[in-house]
Amino acid sequence: MSKIITPYTDQQGTKKEQVADMFNNISKTYDFLNHFLSLGIDIIWRKKAINELKKDQPKLILDVATGTGDFAFEALTILKPEKIIGVDISKGMLSIAQQKIDKRKLGDKFEVKLGDSEKLPFDADGFDAVTVAYGVRNFENLETGLADIHRVLKPGGKAVVLEFSKPKAFPVKQLYNFYFNYITPGIGKLFSKDARAYTYLPESVAAFPDGKTFTALMDKVGFKHTKHRPLAFGICSIYTGIK
């Protein structure tokens, strides 16, 4: 397993506690910086990930590490499920998500709750689909988190994971590394009160076991028919698996 990367190297606390603190700190600027730093491409990637569930027509979806809810709102529009439940460890991020839910009057369709992605507060075999967008690299124990996602899925249910990965081809790899390691932290420092969060981002991506290593982990915890689909020359990847 890869080395555990924490947001604050000079502070005590588990990775889980530090990640919660980090997202609480950046919650107010998170959406703006997300779209700004990705030049809006993150919206296209989200839609591609959600479309992986189109033919499955899930009725009840769990969105793990739901954050401010953007992925879930997009899923509501595209998939039209009966309900999505979003879970996250950051109260700050969930507060933003709840404001959006109230503003859009979608309380009957989208519910958020505080919870640990590695110890999900749900019974086994409950969800038709589970989604995670840009959240798995923040898990303290990746295998435990994936095993719990598998547990709460109904037999035959699908997991869809969207996560940053590491491009291999020249010159995308070099441009990506420069942007991620120098431009992203600089812009993050400018707009966010927690500059360290945007230094942690490239570090956590670099340490993340992407590609076939990740699908092998999905296989290990019981997923079947696992697939890995790189996007944008491997900057991002969609992973899918069936229970």
C-alpha positions in Angstrom: 0.0 0.0 0.0 1.2 3.5 -0.8 2.5 5.9 1.9 -0.2 7.8 3.7 -0.1 11.5 2.7 -1.7 13.9 5.2 -2.8 17.5 4.5 -0.8 19.0 7.5 2.6 17.4 8.0 3.3 19.7 11.0 0.1 18.8 12.9 -1.1 15.9 15.0 -4.2 13.8 14.2 -5.1 11.0 11.8 -5.4 11.6 8.1 -9.2 11.4 8.5 -9.2 14.2 11.1 -6.9 16.3 9.1 -8.9 15.9 5.8 -12.1 16.9 7.7 -10.3 20.0 9.0 -8.9 20.8 5.6 -12.3 20.7 3.8 -13.9 22.7 6.6 -11.3 25.4 6.0 -11.7 25.5 2.2 -15.4 24.8 1.9 -16.4 28.4 1.1 -14.0 28.7 -1.9 -14.0 25.0 -2.9 -16.5 25.2 -5.8 -15.0 28.3 -7.3 -11.4 27.0 -7.2 -12.5 23.5 -8.4 -14.0 24.9 -11.6 -11.3 27.6 -12.0 -8.3 25.3 -11.6 -9.7 22.7 -14.0 -10.8 25.3 -16.5 -14.3 23.9 -16.1 -13.3 20.5 -17.5 -14.2 18.9 -14.1 -17.9 19.3 -15.1 -17.3 17.3 -18.3 -15.5 14.6 -16.4 -18.4 14.4 -13.8 -20.9 13.9 -16.6 -18.9 11.1 -18.2 -18.7 9.3 -14.8 -22.4 9.7 -14.2 -23.2 8.4 -17.7 -21.6 5.1 -16.6 -24.8 4.5 -14.6 -27.3 5.5 -17.3 -28.2 2.0 -18.6 -28.4 0.8 -14.9 -31.1 3.3 -14.0 -30.3 3.2 -10.2 -33.2 4.3 -8.0 -31.2 4.8 -4.8 -27.7 6.2 -5.0 -25.1 6.8 -2.3 -22.6 9.6 -3.1 -19.6 9.1 -0.8 -17.4 12.1 0.0 -20.2 14.2 -1.5 -18.6 17.5 -0.5 -20.7 20.4 -1.7 -22.9 18.1 -3.7 -22.1 19.1 -7.3 -21.7 15.5 -8.4 -25.0 14.4 -6.8 -26.9 17.4 -8.4 -25.5 16.4 -11.8 -26.5 12.8 -11.2 -30.1 13.9 -10.2 -30.4 15.7 -13.6 -28.9 13.0 -15.7 -30.1 9.8 -14.0 -33.3 11.0 -12.4 -33.1 8.5 -9.4 -35.7 8.4 -6.7 -33.1 9.6 -4.1 -29.5 10.3 -3.6 -27.9 10.3 -0.1 -24.6 12.1 0.2 -22.2 11.4 3.0 -19.1 13.3 4.0 -16.8 13.9 7.0 -16.7 17.7 6.6 -19.4 19.7 8.3 -18.3 22.8 6.3 -18.7 21.1 2.9 -22.1 19.6 3.9 -23.3 23.0 5.1 -22.7 24.4 1.5 -24.4 21.3 0.0 -27.4 21.8 2.3 -27.7 25.5 1.3 -27.8 24.4 -2.4 -30.4 21.7 -1.6 -32.7 24.2 0.2 -32.2 26.8 -2.6 -33.2 24.3 -5.3 -36.0 22.8 -3.2 -34.6 19.3 -3.6 -34.8 18.1 0.0 -37.0 15.1 -1.1 -34.5 14.0 -3.7 -31.1 14.7 -2.1 -30.2 14.2 1.6 -26.8 14.8 3.1 -25.4 13.4 6.4 -22.2 13.5 8.3 -20.4 10.2 8.1 -17.1 8.3 7.7 -16.5 6.8 4.3 -14.7 3.9 5.8 -17.5 3.1 8.2 -20.6 4.1 6.3 -23.7 4.5 8.5 -25.9 2.3 6.4 -27.0 -1.3 6.3 -25.6 -3.8 3.9 -27.1 -4.4 0.4 -29.0 -1.1 0.4 -28.0 1.0 -2.6 -28.4 0.4 -6.3 -25.2 2.4 -7.0 -22.4 4.1 -5.1 -20.4 7.1 -6.5 -17.2 8.8 -5.3 -15.9 11.8 -7.1 -12.4 12.9 -6.2 -12.7 11.4 -2.7 -11.0 8.0 -2.6 -7.5 9.4 -2.5 -8.5 11.1 0.8 -9.4 7.8 2.4 -7.2 6.9 5.3 -7.4 3.2 4.5 -8.3 2.8 0.9 -9.0 -1.0 1.1 -11.3 -0.5 4.1 -13.2 2.2 2.3 -13.7 0.2 -0.9 -14.8 -2.8 1.2 -17.4 -0.8 2.9 -18.7 0.6 -0.4 -19.0 -3.0 -1.6 -20.9 -3.9 1.6 -23.6 -1.2 1.2 -24.2 -2.0 -2.5 -27.0 -4.3 -3.4 -25.9 -7.5 -5.2 -25.5 -6.5 -8.9 -25.1 -2.8 -7.9 -22.4 -0.7 -9.4 -19.7 1.5 -8.0 -18.4 4.4 -10.0 -15.2 6.2 -8.9 -13.9 9.4 -10.5 -10.3 10.3 -9.4 -7.2 12.1 -10.6 -4.5 9.9 -12.0 -1.0 10.3 -13.4 -0.6 10.8 -17.1 2.3 8.9 -18.6 2.7 10.4 -22.1 5.1 13.2 -23.1 4.4 16.2 -23.0 1.1 15.8 -21.0 2.9 14.3 -18.0 5.4 17.2 -17.9 2.8 20.0 -18.3 0.5 18.3 -15.8 3.2 18.0 -13.2 4.2 21.6 -13.7 0.6 22.9 -13.4 -0.2 20.7 -10.4 2.9 21.3 -8.5 3.4 25.0 -9.1 0.4 26.7 -10.6 -2.3 25.0 -8.5 -0.7 25.7 -5.1 -0.1 29.3 -6.1 -3.7 30.0 -7.1 -4.9 28.1 -4.1 -2.8 30.3 -1.8 -4.2 33.4 -3.5 -7.9 32.5 -3.1 -8.1 30.1 -0.1 -7.3 30.7 3.5 -5.7 27.2 3.6 -2.8 27.2 1.1 -1.6 23.8 2.4 -4.8 22.2 1.0 -3.6 22.9 -2.6 -0.1 21.6 -1.9 -1.6 18.4 -0.5 -3.6 17.9 -3.7 -0.6 17.1 -6.0 1.0 15.1 -3.2 -2.1 13.0 -2.6 -2.5 12.3 -6.4 1.2 11.4 -6.7 0.8 8.8 -3.9 -2.5 7.4 -5.1 -2.4 3.8 -6.5 -4.1 4.6 -9.9 -4.9 2.5 -13.0 -4.6 -1.2 -12.7 -3.3 -1.0 -9.1 -6.6 0.5 -8.1 -8.8 -2.0 -10.0 -6.8 -4.8 -8.4 -7.7 -3.4 -5.0 -11.4 -3.3 -6.1 -11.0 -6.9 -7.2 -9.5 -7.8 -3.8 -12.5 -6.5 -1.8 -15.0 -8.4 -4.0 -15.9 -6.3 -7.0 -16.4 -8.0 -10.3 -16.0 -6.8 -13.9 -13.8 -3.9 -12.8 -12.8 -1.4 -15.5 -10.5 1.6 -15.7 -11.1 4.3 -18.2 -8.5 7.1 -18.5 -9.8 10.6 -19.4 -7.8 13.6 -20.9 -4.6 11.6 -21.6 -4.8 10.1 -18.1 -5.2 13.2 -16.0 -8.3 11.7 -14.6 -9.8 8.2 -14.5 -13.2 6.5 -14.1 -13.2 3.2 -12.3 -16.3 0.9 -12.3 -17.1 -2.4 -10.5 -20.1 -4.6 -9.9 -21.0 -6.3 -6.6 
